[in-house]
């Protein structure tokens, strides 16, 4: 359901595939959805990592890359289990060009001062790629809790996924030029606040698709996705939407 307004520049920075509870979203499902909605590029992680299924995750990425090629920007989701089991090399030697590292502070306990975080930072710097930080749900992973970490590594870009809570997100972005944010599951009023504060240059369009369990059950996935795009365009305008959904994506990942 591609529109003339958004043709050729939908780049979604927060996508998933793999096993999600009782559901499984295959590489073919993702490729078909991209075709139906007119998505050009995606940055994507596998939720199968939550089962610590390392070989399975690599196989999923190989399948998706075979189908969609350079339109796919793989996210290396690192868990404490990967580091504890010394399986990180499995991913780094997998012949996959990782574009982003992700850690999820709600699902896994990451201390900002821990040796494990230091390992993640080192890997990101070695690969010269940003780090995606889940924010919200617990105090330990609210946006403000990452301020010190972000301040200590000005040469590394940190993306505050979801931007929760928005007040802390705005504060961190104001203090640190290397702090970005994505719009996954973000209320439209929060996107409006980011715009009013002049932070559009550091905002990435992201949706968390296909994790749609919190979305309107009466809409199909494609209708929900297109409605979300229209809602954001109606809020910040087509030029700024193009900025967050194409220009900023390409600036970080291409």
C-alpha positions in Angstrom: 0.0 0.0 0.0 2.6 2.5 -1.2 1.6 6.2 -1.6 3.0 8.8 -3.9 4.0 10.8 -0.8 6.2 8.1 0.7 7.4 6.4 -2.5 11.0 5.2 -2.4 12.0 6.7 1.0 10.6 4.5 3.7 13.6 3.3 5.8 12.5 1.7 9.1 15.3 1.6 11.7 13.5 -0.7 14.2 12.3 -4.0 12.7 12.2 -7.6 13.9 11.8 -11.1 12.6 12.2 -14.6 14.1 10.4 -16.2 17.0 8.2 -13.9 19.2 6.5 -16.0 21.9 4.2 -18.4 20.0 4.5 -16.6 16.7 7.3 -16.9 14.1 8.0 -14.2 11.5 10.0 -15.6 8.7 12.4 -14.0 6.2 9.8 -14.4 3.5 7.1 -12.7 5.7 9.4 -9.7 6.1 10.3 -9.5 2.4 6.6 -9.7 1.4 5.6 -7.0 3.9 8.4 -4.7 2.6 7.0 -5.2 -0.9 3.4 -4.6 0.1 4.1 -1.4 2.0 6.8 0.1 -0.2 9.6 -0.1 2.4 12.9 0.6 0.8 15.3 -0.4 3.7 15.1 -1.9 7.2 17.4 -2.2 10.2 16.4 -5.5 11.7 17.1 -7.7 14.6 16.0 -11.3 15.4 13.8 -11.9 18.4 14.9 -15.5 18.3 18.0 -14.3 20.2 15.9 -14.3 23.4 16.0 -18.1 23.2 19.8 -17.8 22.9 19.5 -19.6 19.6 22.7 -18.3 18.0 23.0 -20.5 14.9 19.3 -20.1 14.3 19.6 -16.3 14.3 22.5 -16.4 11.8 20.5 -18.7 9.5 17.5 -16.3 9.7 19.7 -13.4 8.6 21.3 -15.4 5.8 17.8 -16.2 4.5 16.7 -12.6 4.6 19.9 -11.3 3.1 19.5 -13.8 0.3 16.0 -12.6 -0.5 16.3 -8.8 0.1 20.1 -8.2 -0.2 21.4 -4.7 0.6 18.0 -3.4 1.6 18.5 -5.2 4.9 20.7 -3.7 7.6 21.4 -6.4 10.2 21.3 -5.5 13.9 23.5 -7.5 16.2 21.4 -8.0 19.4 23.8 -8.8 22.1 22.6 -10.5 25.3 24.6 -11.2 28.5 24.2 -14.9 27.6 26.2 -14.4 24.4 29.1 -12.9 26.3 28.9 -15.4 29.2 29.0 -18.4 26.8 31.7 -16.8 24.7 29.6 -17.1 21.6 30.2 -13.6 20.4 32.7 -14.8 17.8 29.9 -16.9 16.2 28.3 -13.6 15.2 31.4 -11.7 14.4 32.7 -14.5 12.1 29.4 -15.1 10.4 30.2 -13.0 7.3 27.3 -10.7 8.1 27.9 -6.9 7.8 26.4 -5.8 11.1 25.2 -2.2 11.0 24.0 -1.7 14.6 24.4 -3.3 18.0 21.4 -3.6 20.3 21.1 -4.2 24.0 17.8 -4.5 25.8 17.9 -3.3 29.4 14.4 -4.3 30.2 14.8 -8.0 29.2 18.3 -8.3 30.5 20.1 -6.6 33.3 22.9 -4.4 32.0 24.9 -2.4 34.5 26.3 0.8 32.9 29.5 0.3 34.7 29.9 -3.5 34.1 32.6 -5.3 32.2 29.9 -6.6 29.8 28.9 -3.1 28.8 32.6 -2.3 28.2 32.8 -5.3 25.9 29.8 -4.0 23.9 31.3 -0.6 23.7 34.6 -2.0 22.4 32.8 -4.1 19.8 30.8 -1.1 18.5 33.9 1.0 18.2 35.8 -1.8 16.5 33.0 -2.2 14.0 32.4 1.6 13.8 28.6 1.2 14.3 26.1 2.8 16.6 24.4 1.2 19.7 20.6 0.9 20.1 19.5 1.1 23.7 16.0 0.0 24.7 14.5 2.6 27.0 11.5 2.4 29.3 9.7 0.0 31.6 12.2 0.0 34.4 14.2 2.8 36.0 17.5 1.0 35.1 16.7 1.3 31.4 15.0 4.7 31.3 16.7 7.1 28.9 18.3 9.2 31.7 20.0 6.1 33.1 22.3 6.0 30.1 23.4 9.6 30.3 26.8 8.9 31.9 27.5 6.1 29.5 26.7 8.3 26.5 28.8 11.2 27.9 31.9 8.9 28.2 31.9 7.9 24.6 31.3 11.0 22.5 32.8 9.2 19.4 30.0 6.6 19.5 26.3 7.2 18.5 23.7 5.9 20.9 20.1 5.5 19.8 17.5 5.7 22.5 14.9 3.2 21.2 11.3 4.4 22.0 12.5 7.6 23.8 11.1 6.7 27.2 10.3 8.7 29.2 10.3 11.6 26.8 11.4 14.2 29.4 14.6 12.2 30.1 15.1 11.6 26.4 14.9 15.3 25.6 17.4 16.1 28.5 19.9 13.5 27.3 19.6 14.7 23.7 20.1 18.3 24.7 23.3 17.4 26.7 24.9 15.0 24.2 25.3 15.4 20.5 25.8 11.6 20.1 22.4 10.8 21.6 19.7 9.9 19.0 16.2 8.5 19.3 13.8 6.3 17.3 10.0 6.5 17.0 9.2 2.8 17.7 5.9 2.7 19.8 6.4 6.4 20.4 3.2 8.5 21.1 2.6 11.1 18.4 2.7 13.8 21.1 6.3 12.8 21.9 7.3 13.0 18.3 5.8 16.5 18.2 7.9 17.5 21.2 11.1 16.2 19.5 10.2 18.3 16.5 9.4 21.4 18.6 12.8 21.1 20.3 14.6 21.0 17.0 15.9 17.4 17.2 14.6 16.1 13.9 18.2 15.7 12.7 18.7 13.0 15.4 15.4 11.2 15.0 15.0 7.8 13.2 11.7 6.5 11.9 11.1 3.1 13.5 8.1 1.0 14.2 9.0 -2.3 16.0 7.1 -4.2 13.4 6.0 -6.9 13.4 5.5 -6.7 17.1 2.0 -5.4 16.8 0.4 -6.8 19.9 -0.2 -3.3 21.2 -1.7 -2.0 18.0 -5.3 -1.7 16.8 -6.6 -5.2 16.4 -9.2 -4.1 13.8 -6.5 -3.1 11.3 -4.4 -5.3 9.1 -0.7 -5.0 9.5 -0.3 -3.1 6.2 -3.2 -0.7 7.1 -1.7 -0.1 10.6 1.8 0.6 9.1 0.5 3.0 6.5 -1.7 4.7 9.1 1.3 5.2 11.3 3.2 6.8 8.4 0.3 9.1 7.6 -0.1 10.1 11.3 3.5 11.1 11.5 3.4 13.0 8.2 0.3 14.9 9.4 2.2 15.8 12.5 5.6 16.9 11.3 5.1 17.3 7.5 6.4 15.3 4.5 9.8 17.0 4.4 10.6 16.2 8.0 9.2 12.7 7.6 11.6 12.2 4.7 14.3 13.5 7.0 13.7 10.9 9.7 12.8 8.0 7.4 15.4 8.3 4.8 18.1 11.0 5.2 18.9 10.2 8.9 18.9 6.5 8.2 21.3 6.8 5.3 23.5 9.2 7.3 24.0 6.5 10.0 23.9 3.3 8.1 24.9 3.8 4.5 
